[in-house]
Amino acid sequence: MIAQKSALIVISKILDGIFGYIGLFFITKYMSPYDYGIIGFAIGFVSLYSIFSSLGFNAAHIKKVSEGKDFGTCNGTFLTIKAILLTISTGTLLFSLFFWKVILKRGFETPEHELAIYIIIIYWLFNLLIGFFLNTLIAKKEIAKVQIPFLIGSLVKASATIYVAIAGYGAIALAYTYVLGHFAHLLLLIIVFRGNPINKPSVTYLKDYTRFAIPLAIVNACSVIITNVDKVLIQLFWSATDVGYYFSGFRITSFIGMFTAALGMLLLPTFSKFHTNNDFKSLKDLLLKSERYLSMIVFPMVFGVIVLAEPATFILLQGWMPAVPILQILAFYALFNALDQPYTSKFVGMNKPKIPRNRVIIIFIINLILNIILIPKDIQSLGINMAGLGARGAAIATIISYFIGLLYSRIMSWKLLKIFANKRIVFHIVAATIMAVILYIFLYKYNFIIYIVRWYSLIGISLAGLIIYFGILILFKEFTREDFNFFVKNINIIDMLKYIRNELKGK
């Protein structure tokens, strides 16, 4: 069942990626990188204050529900915590804006930047409310109830984006599409959540949640800063146009992250259950199996993005060619983040939250230092010259810091369970490398790249790369009939629809 639920998440993420790309296509066709950069900056700026909105309590809720604690009391306690955190984070954000404008008498690059921030605050508040329903349903592994509202919200946002882009309404109207999509998402989550108990919060549960969440609080805070500070710094030292190129490249590579998200939703409660039952054999088997299948899927996507970045940017981003090196670099971020997901979920599920906390602290420190060194041309107030790499510097900082974080996780995994990595990943690396070399020679040495000017040409060459990749794995006996049957079984549309119908009916 975990594989089928993972497949449902992947399918919904693929559809979300398609909706998102369609919206991005119309943005790149009818709007400028500057307009899109304003949205990227506003989201990055507002999201920085999300450090106060979770503080590890999301994972704590999933952990406690999966351990069999009273569900209604867990919900009441978690909802109370969410209300407190929402108040703190919103108050901090509004005070910061007041302090910046009124006390320091500073402003933003344009009035549009400031107005976009206020609109994105509404989107952000909806996102905080979504977190309560989302994490509760994930804790129960009711994945259909999680994914259907998410997918409809994504469709609403994409439809609104297309309208705004074609009508030429600009960046402010584009910001409202984020609000509309999240409003639809939240409304549907409230509907499917009906019938779940929300009892009086418990002081005992509150203390239990807090003890578990404290080590993860730093994880959440650092993760939020890592994800968003680069966009703010690019805006500060360069321009909204550069943010637009960076944000578009990040959006494309985030499509790869859907597989990471699929496993992440299910691995934490499953690892937690195995650990509670002292079933370490099943825990180890699930870790190695999930890592293998994740690696098998992600490696060809990452290497394909690197080789096909130029035609992909020309076709998918309407010729925003400065995004090409950013896209190629950030592909490795998607790879490192994906390979780390099973191990991070394992540590939390085994009541070892200090390990992912330390990992994120390491990533945060390295990422922040490298961003400050690589992004700006100089820091005039200090009279110091910097690398001046702009958006490319932000991408480089990201992949270096996440690679070091990946190494730390593997070292700690070895100390804890004597597992460093699934050795079969080597086959995936070799196969993906050979695939990339063949595609590179075909495209660039023989100049076939001039023929890839339409989306169907890009899909065709991508499918050819996948055939090469899996053909090599078959020769290595790494992709077997058993693996093929595993994938086919878990993406069976009829079985998937039956599962969705049964879950939505409460069966």
ABEGO torsion letter per residue (X at the ends): XAAAAAAAAAAAAAAAAAAAAAAAAAAAAABBAAAAAAAAAAAAAAAAAAAAAAGGAAAAAAAAAAAGBBAAAAAAAAAAAAAAAAAAAAAAAAAAAAAAAAAAGBBBABAAAAAAAAAAAAAAAAAAAAAAAAAAAAAAGBAAAAAAAAAAAAAAAAAAAAAAAAAGAEAAAAAAAAAAAAAAAAAAAAAAABGBBBBBBBAAAAAAAAAAAAAAAAAAAAAAAAAAAAAAAAAAABBAAAAAAAAAAAAAAAAAAAAAAAAAAAAAAAAAAAAAAGBAAAAAAAAAAAAAAAAAAAAAAAAAAAAAAAAAAAAAAGGBAAAAAAAAAAAAAAAAAAAAAAAAAAAAAAGBAAAAAAAAAAAAAAAAAAAAAAABABBAAAGBBBAGAEAAAAAAAAAAAAAAAAAAAAAAAAAAAGBABBAAAAAAAAAAAAAAAAAAAAAAAAGAAAABABAAAAAAAAAAAAAAAAAAAAAAGABBAAAAAAAAAAABAAAAAAAAAAAAAGX
